[in-house]
Amino acid sequence: QVQLEESGGGLVQAGESLRLSCTASGGTFTNHHTAWFRRAPGKEHEFVAVISWSGRTIWYGNSVKGRFAISRDNAVNSVYLQMNGLKPEDTGVYYCAAALGAVSGSMRARSSPNQYPYWGQGTQVTVSL
């Protein structure tokens, strides 16, 4: 079974950058697409980005387009989220999640937490003014 662990969160000021990492272990990560979600206090999970196993298919949530970039290095079983131009509204716990197979062609499906059976514990990102 795939196990995921996030790292790289922290406290930054608005406009600064952070790079989150998600590392898989405990099972084969081959052919899994991987997403980042975030959850602000009192809110539901929000889709941030997803990347296919090959890295050729990428989708972003509307609120992070142009500021965040997802990438992966399959040689080290890792997926990354480069976050630039951070805003206070980006504050939350960031989770990586994985699912076997191709990224869904449906925006509703690929952005739904229910589509991902494997989750990490999350890493806190706090952006201050």
C-alpha positions in Angstrom: 0.0 0.0 0.0 1.3 3.4 -0.9 2.2 5.7 2.0 2.7 9.4 1.4 4.5 12.0 3.5 4.5 15.7 3.0 7.2 18.2 4.0 8.2 21.8 3.4 5.4 23.7 5.0 6.0 26.7 7.2 5.2 30.3 8.1 6.0 32.9 5.4 5.0 36.4 4.5 2.7 37.3 1.7 4.6 37.4 -1.6 7.1 34.8 -0.6 7.6 31.2 -1.8 7.5 27.7 -0.5 8.2 24.3 -2.0 6.3 21.3 -0.7 7.5 17.8 -1.2 5.5 14.5 -1.1 7.4 11.3 -0.9 5.9 7.9 -1.4 7.0 4.7 0.3 5.7 1.3 1.3 4.5 0.2 -2.1 4.9 0.8 -5.8 4.2 4.4 -6.9 4.3 3.3 -10.5 1.3 4.5 -12.6 -0.2 6.6 -9.9 -1.2 10.2 -10.6 -0.8 12.5 -7.6 -2.6 15.6 -6.5 -2.3 18.3 -3.9 -5.3 19.5 -1.9 -5.5 22.0 0.9 -7.8 22.6 3.7 -8.3 25.9 5.5 -9.9 25.9 9.0 -13.6 25.4 8.8 -13.6 24.6 5.1 -13.6 21.6 2.9 -10.7 20.2 0.9 -9.8 22.4 -2.1 -8.2 20.9 -5.1 -4.8 22.6 -5.9 -3.2 20.6 -8.7 -2.7 17.1 -10.1 0.0 15.5 -12.2 0.0 12.3 -14.1 2.6 9.5 -13.6 4.4 10.6 -16.8 4.2 14.3 -15.8 2.7 15.2 -19.2 -0.8 15.9 -17.9 -1.2 18.7 -15.3 -4.2 20.5 -14.1 -4.5 23.4 -11.6 -7.2 24.8 -9.4 -8.4 28.2 -10.5 -7.2 29.9 -7.4 -3.5 28.9 -7.9 -3.1 29.1 -11.7 0.0 31.1 -12.6 1.4 31.0 -9.1 1.9 27.3 -8.3 3.7 24.6 -10.2 3.5 20.9 -9.7 6.2 18.5 -10.8 7.5 15.0 -10.0 10.7 13.0 -10.0 9.7 9.3 -10.2 13.3 8.2 -9.6 12.9 9.3 -6.0 9.2 8.7 -5.7 8.5 12.3 -5.1 6.0 15.0 -6.2 6.6 18.7 -5.6 4.5 21.8 -5.3 6.3 25.1 -5.9 4.2 27.9 -4.5 5.1 31.5 -5.5 3.4 34.8 -4.7 1.8 33.3 -1.6 -1.3 35.1 -0.3 -2.9 34.9 3.2 -5.8 32.9 1.6 -3.3 30.2 0.7 -3.1 29.3 4.4 -4.1 25.8 5.3 -3.0 22.2 5.6 -1.6 20.9 2.4 -2.1 17.2 1.5 -0.8 15.1 -1.2 -3.0 12.3 -2.5 -2.5 9.5 -5.1 -4.6 7.2 -7.2 -3.7 4.5 -9.6 -4.1 5.1 -13.3 -4.6 8.1 -15.6 -5.8 11.5 -14.6 -9.6 11.7 -15.1 -10.7 13.8 -18.1 -13.5 15.1 -15.9 -12.6 18.2 -13.8 -15.2 17.2 -11.2 -13.6 13.8 -10.9 -9.9 14.8 -10.8 -10.7 17.5 -8.2 -12.7 15.3 -5.9 -11.0 14.0 -2.8 -13.1 10.9 -3.0 -11.1 9.8 -6.1 -7.9 9.4 -4.2 -7.5 6.4 -1.9 -4.0 7.3 -0.6 -3.3 10.4 1.5 -0.5 11.9 3.5 -0.9 13.5 7.0 -0.5 17.0 5.6 1.9 19.9 6.2 0.8 23.3 7.5 1.3 26.4 5.4 0.7 29.8 7.0 0.9 33.0 5.0 0.9 36.3 7.0 0.4 39.8 5.8 
